[in-house]
Amino acid sequence: MTALLRYRGALSEIEALFAAEPEGTPAWAPLIWPGEPAVVVTERDGRRSVTSRPWGLPKAAFVDPSRSRARRAIVVPRELRADAGMLIDPGELERCLLVLEAFAYPDGPAGQRTRSWTGLWDRPLAGWAGFGVPGGHGCAGVLVMANPLIARVSRHMPLLAHPDEFGAWLDGSAIFPSLSAITDEQEFYVERTDERWSMGVSPDDQS
């Protein structure tokens, strides 16, 4: 499961790429774990805004909060159907784009897992198609089946919207089957590192 994001850029880069204006003073850390503030772009009445909001939907958004504990930061398309029984009311969610530079997967055997980072070769920023709770109370990104490259480290990958489709995704005119997403394995890199999954430092630096 995608459970770690990286974004080390500036707010001005987000404003330029997404044609959005900051709302308040968005703040985030370079590494983003579920539950921590993520960089999010939303649109309302034709105006796009950049905010930071917790990465993960609140428990109250789920039919069974106890079963959703590990899934709140991500959703898959079938869970967004009204009859799926996952979310209390999928229709009440608002569309958003989670801004990221790269995303990571745990790699290796249990107890020795390290980070494998994945991102786009020619695009310093990407927009992960997602949904949020109105009012800024959390957000989650949509996962799809991984392409052959990313399948080496995970079965799933974030649904990265093509920049030409940012507007269609945010205003609701694009649906999953027709959304122009970035999926070609030639667009992506996978960088296996020796950073410990939970600590972010090389095993060689551990005492």
Helices and strands as residue ranges (DSSP letters): E 4-6, H 11-18, E 21-22, E 31-32, E 37-44, E 47-54, G 59-61, E 74-75, G 77-80, G 90-92, E 94-100, E 102-107, E 114-120, E 126-132, E 139-145, G 150-152, E 156-158, E 160-161, G 163-165, H 166-170, G 176-178, G 185-187, E 188-196, G 203-205
